[in-house]
Each structure stands twice: as structure tokens, then as C-alpha cells.
Amino acid sequence: MAITENHDFSVTVERDVPTEMRDGVLLRSDIYRPVGATTCPVLLCRTPYDKAQNTYIQIARALASNGYIAVVQDIRGRGISDGKYFWQFQNNAETFDAQDGYDTVEWAAGIPGSDGQVGTWGHSYPSWCIWRLAGTQPTALKALFASGMSARLLGLNFGIFETGRRLQWTYKMAVNARRRVGDESGPKTEEEADAQWHEVERGKWIWYLPLDDLPDYLFSTLTPLLKTYLREQDKEFWAFQKIHHKVNVPTCQLTGWYDRLVGTMDNFTGMVTEGPESLRNQHRLIIGPWGHNSNNLTRIQGPFDFGPDADTTYPQEVARWYDYSLKGIDNGIASEPPVKLFIMGENRWRFEHEWPLARTEYTEFFLHSGGSANTVRGDGVLSVSEPGNEPPDVFDYDPKDPVMSLMGIDAQAAPRDQSPLNGRQDILVYQTPPLQEDIEVTGPVVLKLWAASNTPDTDFTAKLIDVHPNGLAVNLTYGIMRARYRNGYENPSLIEPGQPYEYAIHLNPTGILFRRGHRIRLDVSSSDFPNFDRNHNTGADFWSDAELRVAHQTVFHNAEYPSRLILPVIPRS
């Protein structure tokens, strides 16, 4: 999508400006300047994705045209910056991103034309870079804008390898890795890498077993990093909640209900509860109806048209925040409540004073059936009535034939019609009758599932779905639980075959008005592939295990084992 500039200023660009880090390593930046401006704030983006990408050029030019100096820097070991690359999936102490970020902020404050104030921008990994530097308290950092970056890594991957996204991402990242070592094999640009992955490689590598035997050439010098990461899926490498108390500037967070990194909101709540008290009322959170792509903050998402109010652009949101926080422009932000939510179904924005909403009524919807909840034609029901003496539902999960993820071409979460999965016997479907009145569900979603398996380890998945009167069924949010992590990532343990356990499956938060005549639907299964790696059901380490075993699964919903979906219902005035 083309980004429309505000042409208040024309823009000039300085390419590949070097900056020396404290250890002598040179990082290189492109600097976009508004022609005719005297002095103005600097907005910094540090990225591993090549600062010369068209996306960065468009956003930086748009920000500069609005009267900011926009700086885009290749981080250490990426693009044309010097040094060795350390990625975000390892011990933070082993990376240089915190100190490099600090040094770059202080340098940016002193470049010609700067008024001494520095802010940040950049989506996803660049926002990881933002949070790494924010805890170092650079003196020139005066405000922070970050988006698409969860506070916790385990809140994103649930301790399970994200096969589709992570392999595609690493393949794309390997373009620069190859270039740096003079390897001319493979795609030459990230665009070529995306195309080659979809057209040639994806169908081979997502099914490859064992993952630890992936050939070294596939990801160039990133292959050792990936294979180390395979062994550390239950490790929390981000843990930004530990630095919120150190971040001494106002922050603005942006994410979307379909963003798989919607845990961005936890950085907002962390700043409000743990950040310096004097700043707690200055932080802002924006949650739209979008996915992870910051170039697609638009009304059309999958089969949905969320209306004109859902349309915006990333530069508009960044500039609005800094017009207020750095330039002191009275643009309405000061008088707005801190949380801005787009309620899907109602298709309008609403301001709130906190997250989650204080008036939430957490409501239990119990799972019911006569033992035949398999497929959309089964007898599964969601109801606020507690279960009595009901037979369990059963299905077989075969990792050779997993439930396939319906996702975007970029292997990101997206709203999709669920009908291609309608006939699968390994999906249990529980749904309400057509609603007699509107029900708003906005906030965190949890499934308390009582289940058993005949294997020593397995997965259970949950998907919340909005079923329209015409039969269209579209996913809203999802969650997954690996059985060995039922007592926490710090205490993994295999299960006893045949023994019922209660699994607390945390789905990503959502914000939806279920309209009268719609149904609330829950799909329960044991795979969501390649969104998440297949559980082999053997109990062995997944990265070195080539065996795939069928699991016989039992889901209970009776008085003794009351499986229930806990929804954050918002009272309607």
C-alpha cells in the first residue's frame, strides 16, 4: 500500500551515515530531512531488515515531510552496518542492542538540524530494538512509539516453535547473511526470498523431520542460531516487563486484534503499573482491527470490511503521537482517555480508561454435547448452563495429517473463512444458538479444558469464531497448550496417559461485538500447523524426533470435569 505524504516539507536524504559505537563498531544510517525546517525532533528506527527497503523509505519520507528528521539505521551485523549479528531469540546479555541503541539515540540528538529531542518508531523487530534501548535511559530520548512487539516471547509462541512463520522469516533474513559472507547462492533480495519460499521451498521444509537436520545451507550463517533456538522454546528471552520501571518517557503502543504480537498491550499495562508514577497517566494504547503488517492498517482485512473508520497509516499514527509529545501541539491526545479500541462487529473506535476494562464480567460458557461434537455438523453446544452427566467427546490427532492453519501468505494470523476445515473429524465444535441479543466480548479469553490423551505429551488448541447468519465463520483469536507446560514453562512434565488434566489455554485478547443472530463458536483440536509445530505425541524432544504417533484425545464436560470458555463480556448500556 502506498503511503501518502503530508507535503508540508520537501525531503532530502543522506545515505549510509556512519556512527561509531562505544566499542568502535560502525553502524550506518539514512537520514531524511525536511527542507526549510530550522531545528526539529529526530525520530529513530533501528532495523535488522535493511534500511533501504521501500517500506522504510516511504515511512521516513512521510515523517520528514511532517517536520521531523527521520533516521533509519541498520543494526549491528545487518544491512551494511559492521559487526556481528546477534538475534532477538537469545540471552539479551549476549546482544549489543541496548548499548547500541543508547549510543545511537545520543548521537542522533546532536546531528545537524536536531532540536535535541529523540523519539522512536518501527514495527515488530524494530520495536524490540526500541524496548532494548528504552531501559538504558538515554538522556535525549523524550518519548517512545512502539508497535507489534509483545512484552513476552512466551506470550507469542506459547513455548512452541512457530514452524511456518519462523522458517519463512529466517529464510528471508538469510539473504543479508549470505551477502555478508560472499555467498552468491539463493535469492538476492528479500522480495525474491518471499517468492522462492512460497513457490519452491515452503512445501518441503515445513514438513521436514527432524528439524535439527535442516541443511546448513538453507539459512546460511543463521542456521546455528536457529538450531540453538529450537532447543530453547520454553525460555523467556524478551521479558520487557522487567525494564518497564526503568523507562522514564511517555510511550504509545499500537497493535491489532489479529496481530500475533498483540501482547504489545502488555507493554502498555506494564508502563501504567510499573513505570515511573509521574508518567503513568501519559501512556497510550491503540488496538485496531488489523494484523501484524504495519503497511496494512486498513478497513479491508480478509473477508471483513471494517468501515472507513478503520483506515489509517503508520506514519499518521506516529506523527500524531510526536506532534503531541515532542512538539506540544494540541491535537486532542492530552484530553483523550489512554486506551483507544476498535470494536469489531460494531466497527467503531471507543476510548477506555484502562486495559483490561474494569467493568468486564468474566462469564463462563460451558462445553456440552451428547458425545458427538466432531465437525460443524456435530452436537456441541456452548451455554452458560453448567454441565451434568454428559459423555465426553473423542477424536484422533494424527500429526501426519494436522489441522492446517488458515493464515496470511506471510504466515501471519489473519481473519479467514473457516469452511475449508468443516469436515475434519479431529475438530470439536461447540457453539451457542443464534444470539437473541448483542454480546460484546473485549479482553483476555481463557479456555479451561478438561482433557486426557493416551500419549505422554500432546497439544490442545482453541479457536474463537464468529458465525454469521449466512454461515460465514471467521476466526477471531486462538490459543494452544503443550501438555508438558500445563504447570508452567519452568516446570515441564509429561502426562500420564489416560489421566484427565485441566488445561488453562490462554487465547489472544479480542474486541468483538457478536451481533444478534450470530453464534459464538469454539473449535477444539490438537494442531494448528504450521502456525505452531506439530506435537509428535511421543514425549521426545521435537527438534530431534522423527517419529510421529497418533494420539487418541478425550475432552470432558461434565459435573466433575466442567470444561468452560471464559469470555470477557462487557455490559451494554
Protein Blocks (a to p, Z undefined) as FASTA:
>chain_A
ZZdddfkbccdddehiacddfkopacdddddddehiabdcddddddfeopkbmklmmmmm
mmmmnopacdddddehiajbgcjdddfkbcfklpcklmmmmmmmmmmmmgghiahiacde
dehjlmmmmmmmmmnopaklmbdcdehiafblklmnnopacfklmmmmmmmmmmmmmmmn
opagdjfbfklmmmmmmmmmmmmmmmpccfklpcfklnommlmmmmmmmmmmmpcfklmm
lmmmmmccdcdddddfklmklmmmmmmmmmmmmmcfklmmmpccdddfbdfblklccfbe
cjbcebjklgccfklmmmmmmmmmmnopaehjmmpcfbdcddehjlpacddfbdcdfkbc
cdddddddehiagojklcbdcdfbdcdddddddddddfklccdddddfkopacdddfklm
mmpmkbccddddddfbdcddedddddddddddfbfbdcdddddddddfkopacdfbdcdd
dfklmnojklgcdddehiacddddddddddddddehiacdddddfbdcfkbacdehlopa
fklpcbdcdddddddddfklccdddddddddZZ
